[in-house]
């Protein structure tokens, strides 16, 4: 278990969702795993701006939160594949809705983000 700088606050559904879902790459990882990209190298190619270390850490958290299963094949070199659990699959419509909202408001969001950065 990791040490937290800020105490855990899970008093409502938004807190709970944020704890398991919000990380820079978690929604994209879930989306891409659902689309069939299961190997760590495939996921790294889909998200090249993310470091391997961060992707590995976020995949580990998704496994710990029972959203993703990790299958390790007993061979040399080891082969690893990720898949969504049934619980993880329940997030896909929500993630798609976030993406559609972002697409629908792309111009406005880009303007606001560029203005504040």
Biopython code that builds the backbone (N, CA, C, O; Angstrom):
import numpy as np
from Bio.PDB.StructureBuilder import StructureBuilder

atoms = [
    (1, "UNK", "N", (0.836, -1.178, 0.000)),
    (1, "UNK", "CA", (0.000, 0.000, 0.000)),
    (1, "UNK", "C", (0.878, 1.236, 0.000)),
    (1, "UNK", "O", (1.858, 1.306, 0.741)),
    (2, "UNK", "N", (0.532, 2.209, -0.824)),
    (2, "UNK", "CA", (1.353, 3.402, -0.929)),
    (2, "UNK", "C", (0.994, 4.415, 0.159)),
    (2, "UNK", "O", (-0.141, 4.479, 0.631)),
    (3, "UNK", "N", (1.995, 5.198, 0.535)),
    (3, "UNK", "CA", (1.764, 6.268, 1.497)),
    (3, "UNK", "C", (1.134, 7.452, 0.788)),
    (3, "UNK", "O", (1.561, 7.828, -0.303)),
    (4, "UNK", "N", (0.125, 8.037, 1.402)),
    (4, "UNK", "CA", (-0.591, 9.148, 0.795)),
    (4, "UNK", "C", (-0.179, 10.461, 1.435)),
    (4, "UNK", "O", (-0.039, 10.556, 2.655)),
    (5, "UNK", "N", (0.015, 11.480, 0.594)),
    (5, "UNK", "CA", (0.276, 12.825, 1.093)),
    (5, "UNK", "C", (-1.012, 13.465, 1.584)),
    (5, "UNK", "O", (-1.016, 14.230, 2.548)),
    (6, "UNK", "N", (-2.094, 13.140, 0.908)),
    (6, "UNK", "CA", (-3.417, 13.669, 1.265)),
    (6, "UNK", "C", (-4.255, 12.496, 1.754)),
    (6, "UNK", "O", (-4.302, 11.455, 1.098)),
    (7, "UNK", "N", (-4.920, 12.651, 2.902)),
    (7, "UNK", "CA", (-5.730, 11.535, 3.414)),
    (7, "UNK", "C", (-6.814, 11.110, 2.422)),
    (7, "UNK", "O", (-7.361, 11.934, 1.688)),
    (8, "UNK", "N", (-7.110, 9.821, 2.415)),
    (8, "UNK", "CA", (-8.141, 9.258, 1.551)),
    (8, "UNK", "C", (-9.499, 9.815, 1.949)),
    (8, "UNK", "O", (-9.864, 9.812, 3.125)),
    (9, "UNK", "N", (-10.243, 10.293, 0.957)),
    (9, "UNK", "CA", (-11.568, 10.859, 1.198)),
    (9, "UNK", "C", (-12.537, 10.182, 0.232)),
    (9, "UNK", "O", (-12.567, 10.500, -0.957)),
    (10, "UNK", "N", (-13.323, 9.250, 0.754)),
    (10, "UNK", "CA", (-14.281, 8.535, -0.099)),
    (10, "UNK", "C", (-15.670, 8.599, 0.534)),
    (10, "UNK", "O", (-16.245, 7.583, 0.924)),
    (11, "UNK", "N", (-16.183, 9.811, 0.624)),
    (11, "UNK", "CA", (-17.459, 10.044, 1.301)),
    (11, "UNK", "C", (-18.671, 9.990, 0.382)),
    (11, "UNK", "O", (-19.804, 9.957, 0.863)),
    (12, "UNK", "N", (-18.454, 9.979, -0.933)),
    (12, "UNK", "CA", (-19.592, 9.940, -1.848)),
    (12, "UNK", "C", (-19.178, 9.238, -3.131)),
    (12, "UNK", "O", (-18.015, 8.880, -3.312)),
    (13, "UNK", "N", (-20.143, 9.049, -4.013)),
    (13, "UNK", "CA", (-19.882, 8.363, -5.273)),
    (13, "UNK", "C", (-18.835, 9.037, -6.136)),
    (13, "UNK", "O", (-18.046, 8.358, -6.793)),
    (14, "UNK", "N", (-18.814, 10.375, -6.145)),
    (14, "UNK", "CA", (-17.801, 11.077, -6.936)),
    (14, "UNK", "C", (-16.403, 10.819, -6.391)),
    (14, "UNK", "O", (-15.458, 10.637, -7.159)),
    (15, "UNK", "N", (-16.270, 10.803, -5.077)),
    (15, "UNK", "CA", (-14.972, 10.503, -4.467)),
    (15, "UNK", "C", (-14.526, 9.091, -4.824)),
    (15, "UNK", "O", (-13.369, 8.870, -5.181)),
    (16, "UNK", "N", (-15.450, 8.136, -4.726)),
    (16, "UNK", "CA", (-15.129, 6.745, -5.035)),
    (16, "UNK", "C", (-14.723, 6.585, -6.497)),
    (16, "UNK", "O", (-13.740, 5.911, -6.805)),
    (17, "UNK", "N", (-15.481, 7.206, -7.390)),
    (17, "UNK", "CA", (-15.173, 7.126, -8.815)),
    (17, "UNK", "C", (-13.820, 7.749, -9.108)),
    (17, "UNK", "O", (-13.008, 7.181, -9.839)),
    (18, "UNK", "N", (-13.586, 8.902, -8.541)),
    (18, "UNK", "CA", (-12.308, 9.574, -8.750)),
    (18, "UNK", "C", (-11.138, 8.745, -8.268)),
    (18, "UNK", "O", (-10.087, 8.717, -8.908)),
    (19, "UNK", "N", (-11.310, 8.072, -7.145)),
    (19, "UNK", "CA", (-10.227, 7.261, -6.584)),
    (19, "UNK", "C", (-9.825, 6.124, -7.513)),
    (19, "UNK", "O", (-8.637, 5.825, -7.630)),
    (20, "UNK", "N", (-10.774, 5.488, -8.171)),
    (20, "UNK", "CA", (-10.435, 4.341, -9.017)),
    (20, "UNK", "C", (-10.231, 4.710, -10.487)),
    (20, "UNK", "O", (-9.572, 3.964, -11.212)),
    (21, "UNK", "N", (-10.772, 5.826, -10.942)),
    (21, "UNK", "CA", (-10.773, 6.113, -12.374)),
    (21, "UNK", "C", (-9.840, 7.234, -12.789)),
    (21, "UNK", "O", (-9.305, 7.207, -13.898)),
    (22, "UNK", "N", (-9.632, 8.214, -11.929)),
    (22, "UNK", "CA", (-8.883, 9.377, -12.363)),
    (22, "UNK", "C", (-7.394, 9.199, -12.148)),
    (22, "UNK", "O", (-6.917, 9.050, -11.023)),
    (23, "UNK", "N", (-6.702, 9.218, -13.214)),
    (23, "UNK", "CA", (-5.266, 9.158, -13.357)),
    (23, "UNK", "C", (-5.073, 9.587, -14.792)),
    (23, "UNK", "O", (-5.954, 9.349, -15.617)),
    (24, "UNK", "N", (-3.990, 10.191, -15.115)),
    (24, "UNK", "CA", (-3.848, 10.797, -16.442)),
    (24, "UNK", "C", (-4.201, 9.848, -17.584)),
    (24, "UNK", "O", (-4.768, 10.283, -18.586)),
    (25, "UNK", "N", (-3.879, 8.568, -17.455)),
    (25, "UNK", "CA", (-4.057, 7.648, -18.583)),
    (25, "UNK", "C", (-5.092, 6.566, -18.347)),
    (25, "UNK", "O", (-5.328, 5.757, -19.244)),
    (26, "UNK", "N", (-5.720, 6.514, -17.183)),
    (26, "UNK", "CA", (-6.590, 5.380, -16.848)),
    (26, "UNK", "C", (-7.783, 5.233, -17.788)),
    (26, "UNK", "O", (-8.082, 4.119, -18.218)),
    (27, "UNK", "N", (-8.463, 6.311, -18.114)),
    (27, "UNK", "CA", (-9.620, 6.179, -19.008)),
    (27, "UNK", "C", (-9.188, 5.713, -20.386)),
    (27, "UNK", "O", (-9.865, 4.894, -21.007)),
    (28, "UNK", "N", (-8.060, 6.233, -20.870)),
    (28, "UNK", "CA", (-7.571, 5.793, -22.175)),
    (28, "UNK", "C", (-7.146, 4.326, -22.137)),
    (28, "UNK", "O", (-7.396, 3.584, -23.087)),
    (29, "UNK", "N", (-6.510, 3.907, -21.055)),
    (29, "UNK", "CA", (-6.130, 2.494, -20.924)),
    (29, "UNK", "C", (-7.355, 1.596, -20.959)),
    (29, "UNK", "O", (-7.376, 0.594, -21.673)),
    (30, "UNK", "N", (-8.374, 1.953, -20.190)),
    (30, "UNK", "CA", (-9.601, 1.147, -20.184)),
    (30, "UNK", "C", (-10.224, 1.099, -21.575)),
    (30, "UNK", "O", (-10.659, 0.041, -22.029)),
    (31, "UNK", "N", (-10.267, 2.244, -22.247)),
    (31, "UNK", "CA", (-10.858, 2.315, -23.590)),
    (31, "UNK", "C", (-10.076, 1.427, -24.566)),
    (31, "UNK", "O", (-10.667, 0.650, -25.316)),
    (32, "UNK", "N", (-8.760, 1.548, -24.549)),
    (32, "UNK", "CA", (-7.948, 0.782, -25.496)),
    (32, "UNK", "C", (-7.974, -0.711, -25.188)),
    (32, "UNK", "O", (-7.972, -1.525, -26.112)),
    (33, "UNK", "N", (-7.998, -1.088, -23.919)),
    (33, "UNK", "CA", (-8.107, -2.511, -23.577)),
    (33, "UNK", "C", (-9.443, -3.047, -24.086)),
    (33, "UNK", "O", (-9.514, -4.161, -24.604)),
    (34, "UNK", "N", (-10.486, -2.259, -23.938)),
    (34, "UNK", "CA", (-11.794, -2.665, -24.452)),
    (34, "UNK", "C", (-11.783, -2.818, -25.974)),
    (34, "UNK", "O", (-12.492, -3.661, -26.524)),
    (35, "UNK", "N", (-10.977, -2.000, -26.647)),
    (35, "UNK", "CA", (-10.882, -2.059, -28.112)),
    (35, "UNK", "C", (-10.015, -3.221, -28.593)),
    (35, "UNK", "O", (-9.901, -3.444, -29.798)),
    (36, "UNK", "N", (-9.406, -3.961, -27.673)),
    (36, "UNK", "CA", (-8.639, -5.136, -28.073)),
    (36, "UNK", "C", (-7.134, -5.012, -27.946)),
    (36, "UNK", "O", (-6.413, -5.951, -28.281)),
    (37, "UNK", "N", (-6.642, -3.879, -27.471)),
    (37, "UNK", "CA", (-5.201, -3.717, -27.269)),
    (37, "UNK", "C", (-4.876, -4.235, -25.876)),
    (37, "UNK", "O", (-5.188, -3.588, -24.876)),
    (38, "UNK", "N", (-4.251, -5.401, -25.815)),
    (38, "UNK", "CA", (-4.113, -6.092, -24.539)),
    (38, "UNK", "C", (-2.680, -6.197, -24.027)),
    (38, "UNK", "O", (-2.470, -6.336, -22.822)),
    (39, "UNK", "N", (-1.720, -6.134, -24.892)),
    (39, "UNK", "CA", (-0.324, -6.284, -24.487)),
    (39, "UNK", "C", (0.232, -4.932, -24.049)),
    (39, "UNK", "O", (-0.148, -3.903, -24.607)),
    (40, "UNK", "N", (1.124, -4.917, -23.061)),
    (40, "UNK", "CA", (1.703, -3.647, -22.612)),
    (40, "UNK", "C", (2.356, -2.857, -23.748)),
    (40, "UNK", "O", (2.244, -1.632, -23.792)),
    (41, "UNK", "N", (3.030, -3.543, -24.661)),
    (41, "UNK", "CA", (3.674, -2.841, -25.773)),
    (41, "UNK", "C", (2.642, -2.187, -26.703)),
    (41, "UNK", "O", (2.881, -1.102, -27.233)),
    (42, "UNK", "N", (1.508, -2.844, -26.896)),
    (42, "UNK", "CA", (0.435, -2.263, -27.719)),
    (42, "UNK", "C", (-0.120, -1.005, -27.051)),
    (42, "UNK", "O", (-0.355, 0.009, -27.707)),
    (43, "UNK", "N", (-0.324, -1.090, -25.745)),
    (43, "UNK", "CA", (-0.848, 0.063, -25.016)),
    (43, "UNK", "C", (0.154, 1.217, -25.042)),
    (43, "UNK", "O", (-0.235, 2.379, -25.161)),
    (44, "UNK", "N", (1.435, 0.896, -24.932)),
    (44, "UNK", "CA", (2.473, 1.931, -24.999)),
    (44, "UNK", "C", (2.464, 2.618, -26.365)),
    (44, "UNK", "O", (2.642, 3.833, -26.449)),
    (45, "UNK", "N", (2.257, 1.846, -27.432)),
    (45, "UNK", "CA", (2.193, 2.444, -28.772)),
    (45, "UNK", "C", (0.950, 3.326, -28.937)),
    (45, "UNK", "O", (0.995, 4.329, -29.649)),
    (46, "UNK", "N", (-0.154, 2.959, -28.285)),
    (46, "UNK", "CA", (-1.382, 3.762, -28.376)),
    (46, "UNK", "C", (-1.274, 5.054, -27.573)),
    (46, "UNK", "O", (-1.959, 6.032, -27.873)),
    (47, "UNK", "N", (-0.411, 5.060, -26.549)),
    (47, "UNK", "CA", (-0.252, 6.241, -25.693)),
    (47, "UNK", "C", (1.254, 6.543, -25.595)),
    (47, "UNK", "O", (1.838, 6.393, -24.522)),
    (48, "UNK", "N", (1.882, 6.962, -26.690)),
    (48, "UNK", "CA", (3.339, 7.122, -26.693)),
    (48, "UNK", "C", (3.852, 8.228, -25.774)),
    (48, "UNK", "O", (5.012, 8.204, -25.362)),
    (49, "UNK", "N", (2.996, 9.197, -25.451)),
    (49, "UNK", "CA", (3.444, 10.295, -24.590)),
    (49, "UNK", "C", (3.533, 9.898, -23.113)),
    (49, "UNK", "O", (4.060, 10.658, -22.300)),
    (50, "UNK", "N", (3.025, 8.726, -22.768)),
    (50, "UNK", "CA", (3.088, 8.227, -21.396)),
    (50, "UNK", "C", (4.336, 7.370, -21.218)),
    (50, "UNK", "O", (4.690, 6.587, -22.100)),
    (51, "UNK", "N", (4.991, 7.518, -20.088)),
    (51, "UNK", "CA", (6.171, 6.689, -19.829)),
    (51, "UNK", "C", (5.728, 5.263, -19.487)),
    (51, "UNK", "O", (4.621, 5.034, -18.999)),
    (52, "UNK", "N", (6.607, 4.337, -19.753)),
    (52, "UNK", "CA", (6.320, 2.931, -19.450)),
    (52, "UNK", "C", (6.053, 2.750, -17.959)),
    (52, "UNK", "O", (5.163, 1.992, -17.574)),
    (53, "UNK", "N", (6.822, 3.442, -17.122)),
    (53, "UNK", "CA", (6.669, 3.342, -15.672)),
    (53, "UNK", "C", (5.290, 3.795, -15.223)),
    (53, "UNK", "O", (4.661, 3.139, -14.393)),
    (54, "UNK", "N", (4.810, 4.918, -15.766)),
    (54, "UNK", "CA", (3.499, 5.438, -15.372)),
    (54, "UNK", "C", (2.390, 4.515, -15.868)),
    (54, "UNK", "O", (1.447, 4.234, -15.129)),
    (55, "UNK", "N", (2.491, 4.040, -17.109)),
    (55, "UNK", "CA", (1.477, 3.106, -17.612)),
    (55, "UNK", "C", (1.434, 1.836, -16.771)),
    (55, "UNK", "O", (0.355, 1.334, -16.454)),
    (56, "UNK", "N", (2.596, 1.319, -16.412)),
    (56, "UNK", "CA", (2.649, 0.119, -15.586)),
    (56, "UNK", "C", (1.993, 0.367, -14.227)),
    (56, "UNK", "O", (1.248, -0.480, -13.734)),
    (57, "UNK", "N", (2.265, 1.518, -13.624)),
    (57, "UNK", "CA", (1.682, 1.851, -12.323)),
    (57, "UNK", "C", (0.167, 1.993, -12.424)),
    (57, "UNK", "O", (-0.562, 1.518, -11.553)),
    (58, "UNK", "N", (-0.307, 2.647, -13.486)),
    (58, "UNK", "CA", (-1.747, 2.839, -13.618)),
    (58, "UNK", "C", (-2.453, 1.539, -13.967)),
    (58, "UNK", "O", (-3.576, 1.317, -13.515)),
    (59, "UNK", "N", (-1.833, 0.679, -14.753)),
    (59, "UNK", "CA", (-2.402, -0.645, -15.014)),
    (59, "UNK", "C", (-2.482, -1.457, -13.718)),
    (59, "UNK", "O", (-3.464, -2.159, -13.478)),
    (60, "UNK", "N", (-1.444, -1.355, -12.889)),
    (60, "UNK", "CA", (-1.453, -2.060, -11.604)),
    (60, "UNK", "C", (-2.626, -1.581, -10.744)),
    (60, "UNK", "O", (-3.311, -2.396, -10.127)),
    (61, "UNK", "N", (-2.859, -0.271, -10.698)),
    (61, "UNK", "CA", (-3.982, 0.265, -9.931)),
    (61, "UNK", "C", (-5.319, -0.222, -10.488)),
    (61, "UNK", "O", (-6.224, -0.552, -9.722)),
    (62, "UNK", "N", (-5.449, -0.268, -11.814)),
    (62, "UNK", "CA", (-6.689, -0.753, -12.419)),
    (62, "UNK", "C", (-6.924, -2.226, -12.070)),
    (62, "UNK", "O", (-8.066, -2.639, -11.871)),
    (63, "UNK", "N", (-5.856, -3.012, -11.996)),
    (63, "UNK", "CA", (-5.969, -4.412, -11.585)),
    (63, "UNK", "C", (-6.384, -4.472, -10.108)),
    (63, "UNK", "O", (-7.273, -5.241, -9.743)),
    (64, "UNK", "N", (-5.737, -3.659, -9.260)),
    (64, "UNK", "CA", (-6.062, -3.653, -7.826)),
    (64, "UNK", "C", (-7.517, -3.241, -7.576)),
    (64, "UNK", "O", (-8.154, -3.719, -6.637)),
    (65, "UNK", "N", (-8.033, -2.350, -8.427)),
    (65, "UNK", "CA", (-9.414, -1.890, -8.273)),
    (65, "UNK", "C", (-10.415, -2.790, -9.000)),
    (65, "UNK", "O", (-11.596, -2.459, -9.109)),
    (66, "UNK", "N", (-9.930, -3.929, -9.495)),
    (66, "UNK", "CA", (-10.758, -4.968, -10.115)),
    (66, "UNK", "C", (-11.482, -4.504, -11.377)),
    (66, "UNK", "O", (-12.563, -4.996, -11.699)),
    (67, "UNK", "N", (-10.877, -3.554, -12.086)),
    (67, "UNK", "CA", (-11.421, -3.093, -13.365)),
    (67, "UNK", "C", (-10.769, -3.840, -14.522)),
    (67, "UNK", "O", (-11.353, -3.965, -15.598)),
    (68, "UNK", "N", (-9.560, -4.333, -14.294)),
    (68, "UNK", "CA", (-8.767, -4.999, -15.326)),
    (68, "UNK", "C", (-8.192, -6.291, -14.746)),
    (68, "UNK", "O", (-7.795, -6.338, -13.582)),
    (69, "UNK", "N", (-8.155, -7.328, -15.565)),
    (69, "UNK", "CA", (-7.473, -8.579, -15.218)),
    (69, "UNK", "C", (-6.127, -8.607, -15.922)),
    (69, "UNK", "O", (-5.992, -8.132, -17.050)),
    (70, "UNK", "N", (-5.140, -9.164, -15.251)),
    (70, "UNK", "CA", (-3.807, -9.326, -15.821)),
    (70, "UNK", "C", (-3.515, -10.816, -15.924)),
    (70, "UNK", "O", (-3.569, -11.540, -14.930)),
    (71, "UNK", "N", (-3.208, -11.262, -17.128)),
    (71, "UNK", "CA", (-2.891, -12.665, -17.368)),
    (71, "UNK", "C", (-1.418, -12.764, -17.754)),
    (71, "UNK", "O", (-0.975, -12.154, -18.727)),
    (72, "UNK", "N", (-0.666, -13.546, -16.972)),
    (72, "UNK", "CA", (0.755, -13.753, -17.240)),
    (72, "UNK", "C", (0.929, -15.180, -17.751)),
    (72, "UNK", "O", (0.603, -16.145, -17.060)),
    (73, "UNK", "N", (1.449, -15.296, -18.975)),
    (73, "UNK", "CA", (1.680, -16.612, -19.565)),
    (73, "UNK", "C", (3.036, -17.137, -19.097)),
    (73, "UNK", "O", (4.025, -16.405, -19.133)),
    (74, "UNK", "N", (3.095, -18.388, -18.660)),
    (74, "UNK", "CA", (4.358, -18.961, -18.167)),
    (74, "UNK", "C", (5.257, -19.394, -19.324)),
    (74, "UNK", "O", (5.311, -20.570, -19.682)),
    (75, "UNK", "N", (5.944, -18.438, -19.886)),
    (75, "UNK", "CA", (6.859, -18.720, -20.987)),
    (75, "UNK", "C", (8.037, -17.767, -20.877)),
    (75, "UNK", "O", (8.018, -16.824, -20.085)),
    (76, "UNK", "N", (9.063, -18.024, -21.683)),
    (76, "UNK", "CA", (10.236, -17.165, -21.707)),
    (76, "UNK", "C", (10.368, -16.590, -23.099)),
    (76, "UNK", "O", (10.436, -17.360, -24.057)),
    (77, "UNK", "N", (10.407, -15.274, -23.266)),
    (77, "UNK", "CA", (10.172, -14.266, -22.233)),
    (77, "UNK", "C", (8.697, -14.253, -21.811)),
    (77, "UNK", "O", (7.830, -14.692, -22.567)),
    (78, "UNK", "N", (8.416, -13.745, -20.598)),
    (78, "UNK", "CA", (7.031, -13.727, -20.132)),
    (78, "UNK", "C", (6.129, -12.902, -21.046)),
    (78, "UNK", "O", (6.543, -11.880, -21.593)),
    (79, "UNK", "N", (4.927, -13.352, -21.194)),
    (79, "UNK", "CA", (3.932, -12.643, -22.001)),
    (79, "UNK", "C", (2.811, -12.220, -21.060)),
    (79, "UNK", "O", (2.319, -13.021, -20.265)),
    (80, "UNK", "N", (2.410, -10.948, -21.157)),
    (80, "UNK", "CA", (1.364, -10.402, -20.297)),
    (80, "UNK", "C", (0.262, -9.848, -21.177)),
    (80, "UNK", "O", (0.526, -9.200, -22.190)),
    (81, "UNK", "N", (-0.974, -10.108, -20.781)),
    (81, "UNK", "CA", (-2.136, -9.523, -21.463)),
    (81, "UNK", "C", (-3.107, -8.990, -20.418)),
    (81, "UNK", "O", (-3.266, -9.554, -19.336)),
    (82, "UNK", "N", (-3.746, -7.893, -20.777)),
    (82, "UNK", "CA", (-4.752, -7.286, -19.922)),
    (82, "UNK", "C", (-6.113, -7.412, -20.585)),
    (82, "UNK", "O", (-6.223, -7.386, -21.811)),
    (83, "UNK", "N", (-7.147, -7.548, -19.767)),
    (83, "UNK", "CA", (-8.516, -7.562, -20.276)),
    (83, "UNK", "C", (-9.404, -6.891, -19.239)),
    (83, "UNK", "O", (-9.070, -6.841, -18.055)),
    (84, "UNK", "N", (-10.537, -6.378, -19.699)),
    (84, "UNK", "CA", (-11.477, -5.759, -18.774)),
    (84, "UNK", "C", (-12.247, -6.830, -18.019)),
    (84, "UNK", "O", (-12.614, -7.862, -18.582)),
    (85, "UNK", "N", (-12.482, -6.579, -16.760)),
    (85, "UNK", "CA", (-13.378, -7.432, -15.986)),
    (85, "UNK", "C", (-14.810, -7.022, -16.343)),
    (85, "UNK", "O", (-15.022, -6.003, -17.000)),
    (86, "UNK", "N", (-15.770, -7.805, -15.915)),
    (86, "UNK", "CA", (-17.166, -7.400, -16.122)),
    (86, "UNK", "C", (-17.432, -6.066, -15.439)),
    (86, "UNK", "O", (-18.172, -5.234, -15.963)),
    (87, "UNK", "N", (-16.833, -5.862, -14.278)),
    (87, "UNK", "CA", (-16.957, -4.601, -13.550)),
    (87, "UNK", "C", (-16.355, -3.456, -14.374)),
    (87, "UNK", "O", (-16.945, -2.380, -14.468)),
    (88, "UNK", "N", (-15.186, -3.691, -14.966)),
    (88, "UNK", "CA", (-14.539, -2.671, -15.795)),
    (88, "UNK", "C", (-15.350, -2.325, -17.027)),
    (88, "UNK", "O", (-15.370, -1.172, -17.459)),
    (89, "UNK", "N", (-16.022, -3.320, -17.599)),
    (89, "UNK", "CA", (-16.845, -3.085, -18.796)),
    (89, "UNK", "C", (-18.001, -2.132, -18.516)),
    (89, "UNK", "O", (-18.498, -1.479, -19.434)),
    (90, "UNK", "N", (-18.436, -2.044, -17.252)),
    (90, "UNK", "CA", (-19.534, -1.122, -16.935)),
    (90, "UNK", "C", (-19.118, 0.336, -17.084)),
    (90, "UNK", "O", (-19.976, 1.217, -17.156)),
    (91, "UNK", "N", (-17.811, 0.604, -17.130)),
    (91, "UNK", "CA", (-17.322, 1.976, -17.293)),
    (91, "UNK", "C", (-17.262, 2.433, -18.747)),
    (91, "UNK", "O", (-17.203, 3.635, -19.009)),
    (92, "UNK", "N", (-17.275, 1.514, -19.683)),
    (92, "UNK", "CA", (-17.071, 1.876, -21.085)),
    (92, "UNK", "C", (-18.122, 2.879, -21.586)),
    (92, "UNK", "O", (-17.739, 3.843, -22.247)),
    (93, "UNK", "N", (-19.412, 2.709, -21.312)),
    (93, "UNK", "CA", (-20.372, 3.724, -21.768)),
    (93, "UNK", "C", (-20.096, 5.113, -21.180)),
    (93, "UNK", "O", (-20.327, 6.125, -21.840)),
    (94, "UNK", "N", (-19.610, 5.156, -19.957)),
    (94, "UNK", "CA", (-19.296, 6.436, -19.319)),
    (94, "UNK", "C", (-18.082, 7.066, -19.982)),
    (94, "UNK", "O", (-18.077, 8.265, -20.260)),
    (95, "UNK", "N", (-17.060, 6.269, -20.234)),
    (95, "UNK", "CA", (-15.854, 6.775, -20.889)),
    (95, "UNK", "C", (-16.186, 7.264, -22.297)),
    (95, "UNK", "O", (-15.694, 8.309, -22.722)),
    (96, "UNK", "N", (-17.014, 6.519, -23.017)),
    (96, "UNK", "CA", (-17.426, 6.954, -24.356)),
    (96, "UNK", "C", (-18.214, 8.252, -24.278)),
    (96, "UNK", "O", (-18.066, 9.115, -25.143)),
    (97, "UNK", "N", (-19.054, 8.406, -23.251)),
    (97, "UNK", "CA", (-19.823, 9.653, -23.088)),
    (97, "UNK", "C", (-18.881, 10.829, -22.826)),
    (97, "UNK", "O", (-19.092, 11.918, -23.361)),
    (98, "UNK", "N", (-17.840, 10.621, -22.006)),
    (98, "UNK", "CA", (-16.848, 11.672, -21.789)),
    (98, "UNK", "C", (-16.194, 12.067, -23.113)),
    (98, "UNK", "O", (-16.045, 13.254, -23.406)),
    (99, "UNK", "N", (-15.810, 11.079, -23.904)),
    (99, "UNK", "CA", (-15.172, 11.356, -25.191)),
    (99, "UNK", "C", (-16.088, 12.094, -26.141)),
    (99, "UNK", "O", (-15.656, 13.025, -26.821)),
    (100, "UNK", "N", (-17.344, 11.695, -26.198)),
    (100, "UNK", "CA", (-18.310, 12.373, -27.074)),
    (100, "UNK", "C", (-18.537, 13.808, -26.626)),
    (100, "UNK", "O", (-18.649, 14.704, -27.462)),
    (101, "UNK", "N", (-18.605, 14.037, -25.321)),
    (101, "UNK", "CA", (-18.771, 15.397, -24.804)),
    (101, "UNK", "C", (-17.565, 16.246, -25.196)),
    (101, "UNK", "O", (-17.717, 17.393, -25.614)),
    (102, "UNK", "N", (-16.358, 15.673, -25.058)),
    (102, "UNK", "CA", (-15.152, 16.395, -25.448)),
    (102, "UNK", "C", (-15.130, 16.708, -26.929)),
    (102, "UNK", "O", (-14.731, 17.804, -27.322)),
    (103, "UNK", "N", (-15.554, 15.757, -27.765)),
    (103, "UNK", "CA", (-15.614, 15.997, -29.210)),
    (103, "UNK", "C", (-16.626, 17.089, -29.545)),
    (103, "UNK", "O", (-16.374, 17.948, -30.390)),
    (104, "UNK", "N", (-17.767, 17.042, -28.873)),
    (104, "UNK", "CA", (-18.834, 18.005, -29.133)),
    (104, "UNK", "C", (-18.417, 19.427, -28.763)),
    (104, "UNK", "O", (-18.860, 20.386, -29.396)),
    (105, "UNK", "N", (-17.583, 19.567, -27.760)),
    (105, "UNK", "CA", (-17.179, 20.885, -27.269)),
    (105, "UNK", "C", (-15.692, 21.157, -27.500)),
    (105, "UNK", "O", (-15.075, 21.950, -26.789)),
    (106, "UNK", "N", (-15.135, 20.494, -28.494)),
    (106, "UNK", "CA", (-13.693, 20.539, -28.730)),
    (106, "UNK", "C", (-13.159, 21.960, -28.872)),
    (106, "UNK", "O", (-12.196, 22.318, -28.194)),
    (107, "UNK", "N", (-13.750, 22.768, -29.724)),
    (107, "UNK", "CA", (-13.230, 24.119, -29.966)),
    (107, "UNK", "C", (-13.227, 24.944, -28.682)),
    (107, "UNK", "O", (-12.232, 25.590, -28.352)),
    (108, "UNK", "N", (-14.328, 24.916, -27.976)),
    (108, "UNK", "CA", (-14.427, 25.702, -26.735)),
    (108, "UNK", "C", (-13.433, 25.206, -25.692)),
    (108, "UNK", "O", (-12.778, 26.010, -25.030)),
    (109, "UNK", "N", (-13.315, 23.881, -25.539)),
    (109, "UNK", "CA", (-12.393, 23.327, -24.554)),
    (109, "UNK", "C", (-10.946, 23.662, -24.899)),
    (109, "UNK", "O", (-10.164, 24.020, -24.017)),
    (110, "UNK", "N", (-10.584, 23.549, -26.181)),
    (110, "UNK", "CA", (-9.219, 23.903, -26.583)),
    (110, "UNK", "C", (-8.917, 25.367, -26.275)),
    (110, "UNK", "O", (-7.842, 25.691, -25.770)),
    (111, "UNK", "N", (-9.861, 26.243, -26.580)),
    (111, "UNK", "CA", (-9.669, 27.674, -26.329)),
    (111, "UNK", "C", (-9.480, 27.944, -24.840)),
    (111, "UNK", "O", (-8.592, 28.703, -24.452)),
    (112, "UNK", "N", (-10.294, 27.339, -24.024)),
    (112, "UNK", "CA", (-10.201, 27.554, -22.573)),
    (112, "UNK", "C", (-8.886, 26.992, -22.027)),
    (112, "UNK", "O", (-8.217, 27.631, -21.215)),
    (113, "UNK", "N", (-8.527, 25.798, -22.478)),
    (113, "UNK", "CA", (-7.304, 25.165, -21.983)),
    (113, "UNK", "C", (-6.077, 25.965, -22.423)),
    (113, "UNK", "O", (-5.171, 26.194, -21.622)),
    (114, "UNK", "N", (-6.040, 26.385, -23.668)),
    (114, "UNK", "CA", (-4.888, 27.158, -24.162)),
    (114, "UNK", "C", (-4.800, 28.521, -23.479)),
    (114, "UNK", "O", (-3.705, 29.033, -23.246)),
    (115, "UNK", "N", (-5.938, 29.098, -23.165)),
    (115, "UNK", "CA", (-5.962, 30.410, -22.500)),
    (115, "UNK", "C", (-5.396, 30.326, -21.083)),
    (115, "UNK", "O", (-4.758, 31.266, -20.610)),
    (116, "UNK", "N", (-5.627, 29.213, -20.415)),
    (116, "UNK", "CA", (-5.212, 29.085, -19.021)),
    (116, "UNK", "C", (-3.858, 28.416, -18.855)),
    (116, "UNK", "O", (-3.352, 28.330, -17.736)),
    (117, "UNK", "N", (-3.256, 27.936, -19.947)),
    (117, "UNK", "CA", (-1.953, 27.274, -19.783)),
    (117, "UNK", "C", (-0.810, 28.195, -20.103)),
    (117, "UNK", "O", (0.350, 27.793, -20.015)),
]
sb = StructureBuilder()
sb.init_structure("model")
sb.init_model(0)
sb.init_chain("A")
sb.init_seg("    ")
for serial, (resi, resn, name, xyz) in enumerate(atoms, 1):
    if name == "N":
        sb.init_residue(resn, " ", resi, " ")
    sb.init_atom(name, np.array(xyz, "f"), 0.0, 1.0, " ", f" {name:<3s}", serial, name[0])
structure = sb.get_structure()
